[in-house]
Amino acid sequence: MLLKGKIAVIYGAGGAIGGAVARAYASEGAKVFLTGHTKAPVEAAVKDIVWAGGVAEAAVVDALDEPTVETHLQSVVDKTGRIDISFNAIGVADAAILGVPLAKMAVGQFSLAIEAYTRSYFLTARTAAKYMIPQKSGVIMTVTALPSRIGTPLNGGYGPAQAAKEALTRDLSYELAPLGIRVVGLRPHGLPETSTMRDVFEVKAEASGMNWDQFQAYLAGTTHPKRVMALDEVASMAVLMASDRASGMTGTTVNLSMGALGE
């Protein structure tokens, strides 16, 4: 098992990516602490993990609230004595940030994504680093998306937010890698099997002029194998990057776009 004995905290574990990563971590031997803004989807993921023989706990944590993040992680360390992996997969409601041309968008709507995504990643990373620095080990991870690197329409501040997270990954690594802590991101390209991607489509459908089948074909058509990466493939990469086998990986965001982005 690649993560046997590791202690992992997953923020946004009620979502598709966070839940998949939590299940994958647990299947590879990690004890996982799942957090989310609402209780039901996080508890559902915990039940799946426990049923499969893994060890998991659920907690309601607002990953934008500093005291809540700090109190929860302190409780994890009190129980386990350490934190080995921090994975941030929080999202923002698509309807609040997508679907409006930039020239017509209010500044508050534009900045919402930037504030939420960067604040959450910074808070969870900084809090994890507080415990990882004394133990001189740990992995801090997050997930971004292709709009961090290419121009896309009707995404408001989402692309700039993801680009900011990737810059933060590099800066965190520069400061923390000499202390034994790796910082790595994952950048998948569209996951039509998730409800989140369907929600994105619904928000932008009228303006894009595409139906759901056309949208899926568009996503697949931008990649080399003419398909997008599956959710379990993203989770498997999250396992590898969190494991000791990826000890040489830090300060980078792993390109999972299947050729849609050439670097």
C-alpha positions, 0 to 999 in steps of 0.5 A: 500500500502506497499510503500505509499509516499516513494521516490525510485530511481532505477538504471538500470531500463531499464533492466528486474529486475530494470524495474520490481522492479520499476513497483512493487514499483510504484504499492505499492504507491512509487514515482519512479525515474528510471535511466538507461544508455540509454533513450528508455528502461527507458522511456518505463518503465515510460510509463507503470507505468504512464499508470497503475496510478503510478508516475514516472520520467526517467533520463539517468544516468551513474551509474559508473560516480560519478558526474552524480550519485550525480547530479541526486540524488541531483535533486531528493531530490530538488524535493521531499525533501528526498530519501527513497529507493535506488535500484541498478540493473545495469548490464554489457554486458555479451559478455564482461565478460563471456564465457572464461575459467579463465585460458585463460582470460586476467586480464582486462576482469576478472577485468571488472565485479568486477570494474563495479558492485562494483563501481556502487553499492558503488557510488549509496549507498554512495550517497543515504546514504548522504541524508538518514543519516540526515533523520535517515531512508532509505533502500539501496538495490541491486541484486546479483546472485547465483555465489556469493556463488557457483562455476560456469564455464565461468563466469569470474569475475562475481561471485567474483563481486557479492560476493564483493557486498554482502560483501559491503551490510554487511559492509554498514549495519554495519556502517549505521544501527545504523543511521536508514538505512537498507541495504539489497540484493536480490539473485535470481537464473536464470530468463529465462524469461528475455533477460539478461538470454538468452544473458548469454546462447548465450555467453556460449552456445557453450562451455556449450554444451547445447541448450536453452531448456536444459539450462532452464531445468538445472536451474530448476533442481537445485531448490527444486520445479524444477522451478526458481523464476519468475521475478514478484516474485523477484519484490514482494520480493523487495517491501517487503524488502523495506517496513517497514514490513521488519524493522528487515532485514539488513546486509543480502542478501535474498536467492531467489534461491528456494533451489539451495543454502541452506542458 
